[in-house]
Structures are given as C-alpha cells and as structure tokens.
Amino acid sequence: MDNLDLQILDLLKENSRISVTEISKQIGRSHSATRLRLGRIIESGVIEKFTVLVNAEILEVLSREEVSEETSQESNDYSGNDSETSSLISDLPIQNLNGEGEVSSVKDSRPVIGSTSRES
C-alpha cells in the first residue's frame, strides 16, 4: 500500500458511498487507475465491508414526517400508526450518536467494484 491507497481509504472512511469518479478526481488519477487500485485494496482484505451508520434521532423524525404526509395525502389507504413506524425503525442497524450500539452490515444490491457480475 502506498500513499495513494491510503488517500483512497481516507476518502472511503469519510463516505463509503463515494463514487470511483469522485475518488479519482480527488486523488488526481484516471478513473480506470483508481478503479484498479480500489479493486486491489478490496481483494487484499484491507476493506472488510462497506457499512451505513444510521442516526436514529433524525431517522425517527423524518419517518414521522413522511408518515404524516402520507396520512394527509392518502388517508384512506394508510392504516399504520406511530407504533408501526417505531417498530420498523427499531429493526434497522443503528449506531447511536454517542457511539453505542452494534452496527450490522446493510445489503447493497450494487455490484462490488471490480466485479463483473451484478451479484455480490
């Protein structure tokens, strides 16, 4: 691993969903060179998984707002309530703001960088 690989890792630590195009712009290399480097990093095992950290407080507020909007727009079609929304939220892998809680991986249907198939 060299300095460019470490820069790629730093960018991914900040945002695990950053595109290869954006990484290549930020490290000053071509898209294909960046994709090859990232593929080697993944194959080496340095990156174990790409994850999502969910802010439970924001998610709950946004979910309630969405349910409220759906209820006002389609009141006859919606039979849910806040306890159903809370139940759905509690099933998500959540990392609390204070760093407590277990983080699970989230299934991503996008292909793994460097993969030729759609299945990961």
N, C-alpha and C positions, 0 to 999 in steps of 0.2 A: 504494500500500500504506500502510495506516495501522497504528496501534498494535495493534488487534485482529488484523489479519492477521499481524503479527509474533508475537503471542501464540500464534496457531494454529500457525504454523511452529515455534515453540519446542516446543510440545506434540508435534507430529509428529516433531521431531528426537529427542525423548526416547523416543517409542513410535510408530512408523509405523503400527501397527495399532489405535491408539486409535479408539474409535467417535465418530461425529459427536455422539451424545448426550452422551458424556463431555466432549468438547471444549466443547460448548455450556454445560454445567454450569460448567466451569472458567473460561470467559470471560464468563459471565453473560448470554448471549444465547439466543434461541429456537433450537430445532433447525433450523427452516427457514432462519432468517437465517444460521446457522452453515454449513449445507449450501450455501447460495448463495455465501457468502464463499469457502468451500473450493473450490467449483467454479470460481470466477473465478481463484483462485490457481493451480489446476491448468491452466486454459486459457491463462493468461498465460505459462506455461512456467517459472515460478519453481521448481516441483516437477518434476523430470525423471522420477523413478521412486521407487517405494516398494521398499525392499530389506530383506533379512534378513541379519544378521551371525550366523554360527554359531560357537559356542565349541567348537572341535574336541575339546578335552580332555573336556569334560562330555558331548558327544555320544557320544564313544567309550565312556566309562564306562557311560552309560545304554543304549547299544546292546548292550554286552556283557551287562549285567544282563538286558535283555529277551530276548536270545538264550538266556541261561542259564535264565530262567523258562520259555520256550517249550520248551526241550530237556527240562526236568524234567517238564513237563505233557504234552507230546506227543512223546515221544522217537522214536516210530515214524514220525511224519510229518515230522520235521525232518532233513534230510540236509546242512545247511550247516555251516560251520566259521568260526573266527575270521578266516581269510584272506578269506572271502567278505564278512563284515561289514566288515572293513577296506577292502576294495575298494569296497563301497557308500559308505562314509564318504568315501573319497578322491575320489569323483565329485561330492561336494557342493561348492557355492561356499562357501569357508571364509575367514573373516577371523581370523587368529591373534590371540591376546591381546596380543601386542606390536605389533599394527598392521600386520604384514607380510602379504603375500598379496593376491591380487586378489579383489574381491568382484563377483560376477555377479548379475544380477537373477534373481529367482525368480518363475516364472509363478504368478499368483494368479488363480483362476477366478472370484473375486468380481467383481461389476460395479464399474467405476470410479465414484467419487462423482460424481453429476451425470449419469451415463449412463442412458439408458432401456433399453438392451439388456443382455443377460447376457454378451455378447462384448466383450472389451476390445481 
